[in-house]
Amino acid sequence: MRIAMWSGPRNLSTAMMYAFGNRADCAVVDEPFYAAYLAKSGLEHPMRQEILDSQSQDPIVVAAQISGSNPGAKPYFYQKHMTQHMIPGVPRNWMREVKNVFLIRHPARVIASYAAKRENPTLDDIGFWQQSELFDEVNSWGGTPIVVDSHDIRANPAAMLEVLCDAIDMPFSPQMLNWPKGGHKDDGAWAPHWYGSVWTSTGFAGPEGDLPLVPEDLQAVLDAAMPYYERMKSVKL
């Protein structure tokens, strides 16, 4: 079985990859379309050249890689994907053959976290409208898109991961609740810039506190993202 987890950045996505990656029966891959996205878009991201050098820049090749046999012949293959990477020219037909899960987080938390690592995020950067578009596409195929909120996972990791595993027809494993400190062997080349806090972790952080204040200059981004988040939240597990 292949699981495609779809989120924007700063969305508990790396911790979720670590949770699945700590299972003995599950292989993982970290944002396989990142280099293709940068090559096609021309965007300047932190560690751009390192990313371009670390992965295939051809999205057709990447799609074939993640659609073939599971790495290590493991029964499960968890794929961490960023919704904003699925720009025109990046194939989507392979998505019909995977369990598609959508990981959401309140836009205020995403914006505050992203802005601390890369200044002045735009709506395109944080992936909310793209996530909604992908959700609609999966839904149109007759699948049942699964939505899980990172807030709920942090509030009760064991309970929510068990619910999620049940939804994707995968047995829950307590191994998902902890992982070794220091990162994962399959971390992407961009990890030194983005993964500092999760590298020091050995499990999910505790429940989230109050929403952060979003600076006035990013309020328009928050306002634009909220309808997409509220829509996805209405159908979460």
C-alpha positions in Angstrom: 0.0 0.0 0.0 1.1 3.6 -0.8 0.0 6.5 1.3 0.2 10.1 -0.1 0.1 12.6 2.7 -0.8 16.1 1.3 -0.1 19.3 3.2 1.4 22.7 2.9 4.7 23.6 4.7 5.0 23.9 8.5 2.1 21.5 9.1 3.4 18.7 11.3 4.3 16.9 8.0 7.9 16.0 9.0 6.8 14.6 12.4 4.2 12.6 10.6 6.8 11.2 8.2 9.0 10.3 11.2 6.0 8.6 12.8 5.4 6.4 9.8 9.1 6.0 9.1 9.7 4.5 12.6 7.5 1.5 11.7 9.5 -1.5 10.7 7.0 -2.2 7.9 6.9 1.2 6.3 9.2 3.0 3.9 9.1 6.8 3.5 10.0 9.5 1.0 10.4 13.2 1.6 8.8 15.6 -0.9 9.9 13.8 -4.0 8.6 16.5 -6.4 10.5 19.4 -4.7 13.3 19.6 -7.2 10.9 19.3 -10.1 8.8 22.1 -8.6 11.8 24.4 -8.2 13.1 23.7 -11.7 9.7 24.3 -13.3 8.8 27.4 -11.3 12.2 29.0 -11.1 11.5 30.0 -7.5 14.3 30.9 -5.1 14.0 28.8 -2.0 16.6 28.2 0.8 19.1 25.6 -0.4 17.8 25.7 -3.9 20.9 24.3 -5.6 21.3 21.5 -3.1 17.7 20.5 -3.6 18.0 20.6 -7.4 21.1 18.4 -7.2 19.5 15.9 -4.8 16.5 14.7 -6.8 15.3 14.2 -10.3 14.0 17.4 -11.8 11.8 15.5 -14.2 8.3 15.0 -12.7 7.6 12.1 -15.0 10.6 10.3 -13.6 9.6 11.1 -10.1 6.0 9.9 -10.7 7.4 6.6 -12.0 9.7 6.2 -9.0 7.0 6.6 -6.4 4.6 4.4 -8.3 6.8 1.4 -8.6 7.7 -1.3 -6.0 7.8 -0.1 -2.4 11.4 0.6 -1.3 12.9 -2.4 0.6 9.9 -4.5 -0.4 8.0 -3.1 2.6 4.3 -3.5 2.7 3.7 0.2 3.2 5.2 3.3 1.5 4.5 6.7 3.1 5.0 9.6 0.8 5.2 13.1 2.2 4.0 15.6 -0.4 3.6 19.4 -0.5 0.4 20.5 -2.3 2.1 23.6 -3.8 4.5 21.3 -5.7 1.7 20.0 -8.0 2.0 22.8 -10.5 1.1 22.4 -14.3 3.3 19.8 -15.8 3.5 17.6 -12.7 1.5 14.4 -13.4 -1.4 13.4 -11.1 -2.7 10.2 -12.6 -0.5 8.2 -10.2 -2.6 9.6 -7.3 -5.4 7.3 -8.4 -3.4 4.3 -7.1 -2.6 5.6 -3.6 -4.4 6.4 -0.4 -4.7 10.1 -0.4 -4.7 11.9 3.0 -4.9 15.6 3.6 -3.1 17.0 6.6 -4.4 20.4 7.6 -3.4 23.1 10.1 -4.8 26.5 11.0 -3.4 29.1 8.6 -2.3 31.4 11.5 0.0 28.7 12.8 1.3 27.9 9.3 2.0 31.6 8.5 3.8 32.3 11.8 6.0 29.2 11.5 6.8 29.7 7.8 7.6 33.4 8.2 10.2 32.5 10.8 12.1 30.5 8.2 11.4 32.4 5.0 10.1 36.0 4.9 6.9 37.3 3.4 5.0 34.0 2.6 2.3 34.3 -0.1 -0.9 32.3 -0.4 0.8 30.3 -3.1 3.7 29.4 -0.7 1.5 27.9 2.0 -0.5 25.5 -0.1 -4.1 26.0 1.1 -5.8 26.6 -2.3 -3.7 23.8 -3.9 -4.8 21.4 -1.1 -8.4 22.2 -1.7 -8.0 21.7 -5.5 -6.3 18.3 -5.0 -9.0 17.3 -2.6 -11.7 18.1 -5.2 -9.8 16.1 -7.8 -9.5 13.0 -5.6 -13.1 13.3 -4.7 -14.1 13.5 -8.4 -12.4 10.1 -9.0 -14.9 8.5 -6.6 -12.4 8.1 -3.8 -13.0 9.2 -0.3 -10.4 11.8 0.6 -9.3 11.6 4.2 -8.6 14.7 6.2 -6.8 14.9 9.5 -6.0 18.0 11.5 -2.5 18.4 13.0 -4.1 20.1 16.0 -6.0 16.9 16.9 -2.9 14.8 16.4 -0.8 16.9 18.8 -3.7 16.9 21.3 -3.8 13.1 21.4 -1.3 11.4 19.1 -2.1 7.8 20.0 -5.9 8.2 19.5 -5.7 10.2 16.3 -3.1 8.0 14.7 -5.2 5.0 15.5 -8.2 6.6 13.8 -6.1 7.6 10.8 -4.6 4.1 10.4 -8.1 2.6 10.6 -9.2 5.1 7.9 -6.5 4.0 5.5 -6.8 0.2 6.3 -3.4 0.1 8.0 -2.9 -1.5 11.5 -1.8 1.0 14.1 1.6 0.6 15.7 2.8 2.2 18.9 6.1 2.6 17.1 4.5 5.6 15.5 4.5 7.6 18.7 8.3 8.0 19.1 11.4 8.2 16.9 15.1 8.6 17.4 16.5 12.1 17.9 18.6 13.5 15.1 16.5 13.2 12.0 15.7 10.4 9.5 17.9 8.8 6.9 15.4 9.8 4.2 15.2 13.5 5.1 15.4 15.7 2.1 18.4 17.9 1.3 16.5 20.9 2.6 16.3 19.4 6.1 19.1 21.5 7.7 17.2 24.7 7.0 13.7 23.5 7.9 13.8 20.6 10.3 15.8 22.0 13.3 13.0 21.6 15.9 11.9 18.1 14.8 15.5 16.9 14.7 15.7 17.5 18.5 12.4 15.7 19.1 11.7 12.1 19.9 7.9 12.3 19.5 5.0 14.7 18.9 5.0 18.0 20.7 2.2 18.6 23.2 -1.2 20.3 22.5 -1.0 23.6 20.8 -1.7 26.8 22.7 -3.5 29.9 21.6 -3.3 31.0 18.0 -0.3 33.2 17.2 -0.9 36.8 16.2 -0.3 37.3 12.5 1.5 40.5 11.5 -0.6 43.1 9.7 1.3 42.7 6.5 0.4 39.0 6.4 -3.3 39.4 7.4 -4.4 39.3 3.8 -2.7 35.9 3.3 -4.5 34.6 6.5 -7.8 35.9 5.3 -7.4 34.3 1.9 -6.4 30.9 3.4 -9.1 30.7 6.0 -12.0 29.6 3.7 -9.9 26.7 2.3 -9.0 25.6 5.8 -12.5 25.9 7.2 -13.8 23.8 4.3 -11.3 21.0 4.8 -11.8 21.2 8.6 -15.5 20.5 8.1 -14.8 17.0 6.8 -11.9 16.0 9.0 -11.7 12.7 10.9 
